[in-house]
Amino acid sequence: MSDQHTGTCFCGAVEVTVTGAPEGMGYCHCASCRSWSAGPVNAFTLWKPGAVKVTRGAEHLGTYTKNPSSERQFCKTCGGHVMTDHPGMGLIDVYAATIPSLEFEPGVHVNYAETVLRMKDGLPKLKDFPAELGGSGEAVPE
């Protein structure tokens, strides 16, 4: 796995570079992620804030905060979704599709209690979040 990956929003006006290895990768099934991504599941990559840098087009980034745990960032030019800052977790989710050169290796499903798309892939399915990130850490059946 390369040490650095660069990706862009839909139109390319905003460029983001991530460095090092993500803290985790997986799928989120919560209603907010589903609505935001316009899909049945959101593929996430989580990074420490120091590993994420907007390398071009910061002036085009907009932020929408539905709740204090998720500051969703998007390109104001094309509307393309770029990343979500999770200040309470101390992590930034750079959407897996935003950084296509990163080999996506999911390790967990979170908020699986809300799923609308059952996925039988053998990965752990958590009711909400891992305990170390403020959730119950409770596993639910595949």
Secondary structure, DSSP 8 states (H G I E B T S, - for coil): --SEEEEE-SSSSSEEEEES--SEEEEE--HHHHHHHTSS-EEEEEE-GGGEEEEE-GGGEEEEEEETTEEEEEETTT--EEEEEETTTTEEEE-GGG-TTS-----EEESGGG-SS---SS--BBSS--GGGTS---B---
